[in-house]
Every structure is written in structure tokens, then in C-alpha cells.
Amino acid sequence: MGALTVYLRETPMAGLLVRMCMALPFLPANRIEGAFADLVRYAMAARVEGLYDTMEPFLRYVERTWILGNYLHFIPSNSFS
């Protein structure tokens, strides 16, 4: 079991943060970016517990891949021919 998995199990706020990120697609499209910014602020406010420091790579991934849409396509375009 990885260190992040253990952290998520032992830190309820971290698990909540992940679940809130997974719920973002259910919001109206025009509210997703603002809600994500709220989640980042939520994580930063809990800094005394190290929540933001530990979860920052995950939050960057969510922002880069799902909020900004800067992801790589790994499926060759001819795969669906």
C-alpha cells in the first residue's frame, strides 16, 4: 500500500478533498473553476495538518488535466477505425 493511500485512510480531510474533487464534474460547467479554487483554499487552510503539502501534487494533476484540459492523448487516432 502506498504512502498516499495510507494518508488518505488516516486523514479524513484528505479523503474528503478527493471526494469533493471527484464531484466537480456534477456542477454546472460555469461553476467548476470557482469550486476548484475553493477546494484549493480549503486544503491550504488546513495546512497545519499538512493537508495541502501532501495533496498538492494531486491538486495540480486535477487542475492541469481536468480543469485546464492540458493532458496528453495516449490513444492513437487510428484505434477506432
C-alpha positions, 0 to 999 in steps of 0.5 A, a space after each residue: 500500500 502506498 504512502 498516499 493511500 495510507 494518508 488518505 485512510 488516516 486523514 479524513 480531510 484528505 479523503 474528503 478533498 478527493 471526494 469533493 474533487 471527484 464531484 466537480 464534474 456534477 456542477 454546472 460547467 460555469 461553476 467548476 473553476 470557482 469550486 476548484 479554487 475553493 477546494 484549493 483554499 480549503 486544503 491550504 487552510 488546513 495546512 497545519 495538518 499538512 493537508 495541502 503539502 501532501 495533496 498538492 501534487 494531486 491538486 495540480 494533476 486535477 487542475 492541469 488535466 481536468 480543469 485546464 484540459 492540458 493532458 496528453 492523448 495516449 490513444 492513437 487516432 487510428 484505434 477506432 477505425 
